[in-house]
Amino acid sequence: MILKVSDFCLAEAILKTLCRAKGCTFVDVPVFFKDEENITEEGIFVSGSKNVGHTIYKIVSQYVKLSSKIINKELFINREE
């Protein structure tokens, strides 16, 4: 079974709201739980989640961090945002 960002409703809602605010379209990508954190053509890799809240945080964080590869747009230009 392949999990996608949309399988995590809270993460999906946060990312859709953020994408809408930044004028871009949310792209649903697969989420894999492995020791490495990056994205390939396969999807987002999330590691070391301690609980459900931490998992949601990691998914959102990775999506934002790698938004240029996922949606071809940086969601945040600088760290203050």
C-alpha angles and dihedrals in degrees: 000000000000116000120211132195088258089063087069101064097191093048090047092050092049093048094045090051091048093047091048091050090051093047099247138111122258113241117204110222133179119265120216126189107220139131094264127071115213142090131254132166084286098062144258120334116211123187139186102017113176099192142344094282091051090048091054090048092050093049093050092043094050092045092052093043092051098034092120089064096040103043101008092244134091108239092200123030096193137020094250090069 
